[in-house]
Amino acid sequence: MKGPVLAAVVVALGVRVIRSRHRRFLHPDGRSFTAELTVWGTGRTEGADLLDHPARHDAVVRISKGAGTRGARADIRGLAVRLAGDRPLDLLWSTAGEGRFTRHLPAPRRTFDTFYGSILPYRTGTRRKIYLGARPDTPLGRTLQELTDGTITLYAGDRPFGRLTFGTQLPFRTDAELAFDPVRNTAPDLHPTGFIHFTRAFAYRLSQRWRGAHPAAPAPSAVERTALHR
């Protein structure tokens, strides 16, 4: 049985790679919306401008399924947010556990109405490590087809700091052209840290070039900062 199973896995991966020439290898299916992020802060100083200063930010939000399973079948659900500015800030979450150890592990879910975590920590300007989280306030649904609008509260650790409100859905072509980069599109006082995040810097860029998307502007200092835990 091992031979046929292995062959099937190889064929499936081969098909996935070929298909990724024109679409994302991970989180291929999603819906994107204009959005507004209202920040009120955590009530304490976190050391990051985004978290510490009440403000309103124009944004784009994308909700997706990691493997692209059909309908409401279990999958690693994804949440990606891009905040507009002179240089965009990309924040990414996946469905995960909420415990001390399970927060580091992606968790398949059958609905979008669940907890999303950053899996790995971010470092602020005061060199503090924090985990970012997100939880829908209104029902999003179980399938992508059910997604029409919604609001999501964002967390720094266990403290809510802002609310994301969906606007209008973006055309599918615009959704396909979005190219998030959680390592290069960051801020000096709020950025991912560690080796795993560092490897994502190359994986995202290769994937985006492979499917013909426009990757983020080069930011060698941001990549180095992540790799060296700065």
C-alpha positions as CSV (number, residue, x, y, z in Angstrom):
1,M,0.0,0.0,0.0
2,K,2.9,2.3,0.7
3,G,4.0,2.5,-2.9
4,P,0.6,3.5,-4.4
5,V,-0.1,6.0,-1.5
6,L,3.3,7.6,-2.0
7,A,2.7,7.8,-5.7
8,A,-0.7,9.4,-5.2
9,V,0.9,12.0,-2.9
10,V,3.6,12.9,-5.4
11,V,1.1,13.2,-8.2
12,A,-1.2,15.4,-6.0
13,L,1.8,17.7,-5.1
14,G,2.8,17.9,-8.7
15,V,-0.6,18.9,-9.8
16,R,-0.7,21.5,-7.0
17,V,2.7,23.0,-8.0
18,I,1.6,23.2,-11.7
19,R,-1.7,24.9,-10.7
20,S,0.2,27.3,-8.5
21,R,1.8,28.7,-11.7
22,H,-1.4,30.7,-12.0
23,R,-2.7,30.9,-8.4
24,R,-1.4,30.7,-4.9
25,F,0.1,27.5,-3.7
26,L,-1.3,28.1,-0.2
27,H,-4.6,29.8,0.5
28,P,-5.6,29.7,-3.1
29,D,-9.3,30.3,-2.6
30,G,-10.4,33.5,-0.8
31,R,-12.5,36.6,-0.8
32,S,-11.1,40.1,-0.4
33,F,-12.8,43.3,0.8
34,T,-12.1,46.9,1.4
35,A,-12.1,47.6,5.2
36,E,-11.5,50.1,7.9
37,L,-9.5,49.3,11.1
38,T,-10.5,51.4,14.1
39,V,-7.8,51.2,16.8
40,W,-8.4,52.2,20.4
41,G,-5.3,50.6,21.9
42,T,-4.8,47.9,24.6
43,G,-4.8,50.3,27.6
44,R,-1.1,49.9,28.1
45,T,2.1,50.8,26.2
46,E,3.0,48.0,23.8
47,G,5.8,49.8,22.0
48,A,4.2,49.8,18.6
49,D,2.6,52.8,16.9
50,L,-0.3,50.7,15.5
51,L,-1.2,49.3,18.9
52,D,-0.6,52.4,21.1
53,H,-2.3,55.2,19.2
54,P,-6.0,55.5,18.6
55,A,-6.6,56.0,14.8
56,R,-8.6,54.8,11.8
57,H,-6.8,53.1,9.0
58,D,-8.0,52.2,5.5
59,A,-7.3,48.5,4.8
60,V,-7.9,45.5,2.6
61,V,-8.9,42.2,4.3
62,R,-8.7,38.7,2.7
63,I,-10.4,35.6,4.2
64,S,-9.2,32.3,2.7
65,K,-8.8,28.5,3.0
66,G,-5.3,27.2,3.3
67,A,-5.6,24.1,1.2
68,G,-8.6,25.2,-0.8
69,T,-11.0,22.4,0.4
70,R,-14.5,22.5,-0.9
71,G,-17.5,24.1,0.8
72,A,-17.5,23.8,4.6
73,R,-14.9,21.0,4.8
74,A,-12.2,21.5,7.4
75,D,-9.2,23.6,6.5
76,I,-6.7,26.0,7.9
77,R,-8.7,29.2,7.6
78,G,-6.7,32.4,6.9
79,L,-7.1,36.1,7.6
80,A,-4.8,38.6,6.0
81,V,-5.0,42.4,6.5
82,R,-3.1,45.1,4.6
83,L,-3.1,48.6,6.1
84,A,-2.6,51.4,3.6
85,G,0.2,53.9,3.9
86,D,3.5,55.1,2.3
87,R,4.6,51.5,2.8
88,P,1.9,48.9,3.4
89,L,1.7,46.9,6.6
90,D,0.7,43.3,6.1
91,L,-0.6,41.2,9.1
92,L,-1.5,37.5,8.7
93,W,-3.3,35.1,10.9
94,S,-4.4,31.4,10.7
95,T,-6.9,29.4,12.7
96,A,-5.0,28.1,15.7
97,G,-5.4,27.0,19.3
98,E,-5.6,29.4,22.2
99,G,-3.6,27.6,24.8
100,R,0.0,28.3,25.8
101,F,1.3,25.6,23.4
102,T,-1.6,25.1,20.9
103,R,-1.3,28.8,19.9
104,H,1.8,27.8,18.0
105,L,-0.1,25.2,15.9
106,P,-2.4,25.8,12.9
107,A,-5.7,24.2,13.5
108,P,-8.2,23.0,10.8
109,R,-11.7,24.5,11.3
110,R,-15.1,24.0,9.6
111,T,-16.1,27.6,10.0
112,F,-14.7,31.1,9.6
113,D,-16.3,32.0,12.9
114,T,-13.4,31.0,15.1
115,F,-10.1,32.3,16.6
116,Y,-7.2,33.3,14.4
117,G,-3.6,33.6,15.7
118,S,-0.3,34.8,14.4
119,I,1.2,31.4,15.4
120,L,4.6,33.0,16.0
121,P,5.5,36.2,17.9
122,Y,6.0,39.8,16.7
123,R,8.5,42.1,18.3
124,T,7.7,45.7,19.2
125,G,9.9,48.8,19.4
126,T,10.5,48.0,23.0
127,R,11.8,44.6,22.0
128,R,8.7,43.0,23.7
129,K,7.4,39.8,22.1
130,I,3.6,39.7,21.5
131,Y,1.2,37.3,19.8
132,L,-1.5,38.8,17.6
133,G,-5.0,37.3,17.5
134,A,-8.3,38.0,15.8
135,R,-11.9,36.9,16.5
136,P,-15.1,37.7,14.4
137,D,-17.8,39.7,16.2
138,T,-20.4,38.9,13.6
139,P,-21.0,35.6,11.8
140,L,-18.8,35.2,8.7
141,G,-20.2,31.7,7.7
142,R,-18.8,28.3,6.9
143,T,-18.1,28.7,3.2
144,L,-16.5,31.4,1.1
145,Q,-19.7,31.9,-0.7
146,E,-21.4,33.0,2.5
147,L,-18.9,35.7,3.1
148,T,-20.5,39.1,2.4
149,D,-19.5,41.4,5.3
150,G,-18.4,41.3,8.9
151,T,-16.5,42.8,11.8
152,I,-13.4,41.3,13.5
153,T,-11.8,42.3,16.8
154,L,-8.0,42.2,16.8
155,Y,-5.9,41.3,19.9
156,A,-2.4,41.9,21.1
157,G,-1.9,39.1,23.5
158,D,-5.2,38.8,25.4
159,R,-6.1,42.5,25.0
160,P,-8.3,43.8,22.2
161,F,-6.9,46.8,20.5
162,G,-9.0,47.4,17.4
163,R,-11.9,46.4,15.2
164,L,-11.8,45.6,11.5
165,T,-15.0,46.4,9.6
166,F,-15.6,45.0,6.1
167,G,-16.6,47.2,3.2
168,T,-17.3,46.2,-0.4
169,Q,-16.0,42.9,-1.9
170,L,-13.2,43.3,-4.4
171,P,-13.3,41.8,-7.9
172,F,-11.9,38.3,-8.1
173,R,-9.1,39.5,-10.4
174,T,-8.0,42.0,-7.7
175,D,-8.1,39.2,-5.1
176,A,-5.9,37.1,-7.3
177,E,-3.4,39.9,-7.8
178,L,-2.9,40.6,-4.0
179,A,0.5,39.7,-2.8
180,F,0.9,39.8,0.9
181,D,4.4,39.8,2.5
182,P,4.4,39.5,6.3
183,V,8.2,40.1,6.5
184,R,8.9,42.9,4.1
185,N,5.7,44.9,4.5
186,T,6.2,45.5,8.2
187,A,7.0,48.4,10.6
188,P,10.3,48.8,12.6
189,D,8.2,48.7,15.8
190,L,6.0,45.8,14.9
191,H,7.5,43.0,12.9
192,P,7.8,39.2,12.9
193,T,10.9,37.6,14.4
194,G,12.6,34.2,14.2
195,F,13.9,31.7,11.7
196,I,10.6,30.4,10.6
197,H,9.4,33.9,9.7
198,F,12.7,34.4,8.0
199,T,12.1,31.4,5.7
200,R,8.7,32.8,4.8
201,A,10.5,35.8,3.3
202,F,11.8,33.6,0.5
203,A,8.8,31.3,0.2
204,Y,6.4,34.2,-0.4
205,R,8.6,35.9,-2.9
206,L,9.2,32.7,-4.9
207,S,5.6,31.9,-4.9
208,Q,4.5,35.3,-6.0
209,R,7.0,35.5,-8.8
210,W,6.1,32.0,-9.9
211,R,2.4,32.9,-10.3
212,G,3.1,36.3,-11.9
213,A,2.1,38.5,-9.0
214,H,4.0,41.7,-8.1
215,P,6.0,41.0,-4.9
216,A,6.7,43.6,-2.2
217,A,9.5,46.1,-2.7
218,P,12.9,44.7,-1.6
219,A,13.6,45.3,2.1
220,P,16.8,43.6,3.0
221,S,17.0,45.3,6.4
222,A,13.5,44.0,7.3
223,V,14.5,40.4,6.3
224,E,17.8,40.7,8.3
225,R,15.9,42.1,11.3
226,T,13.6,39.1,11.3
227,A,16.4,36.5,10.8
228,L,18.5,38.0,13.7
229,H,15.6,38.3,16.1
230,R,16.2,42.1,16.3
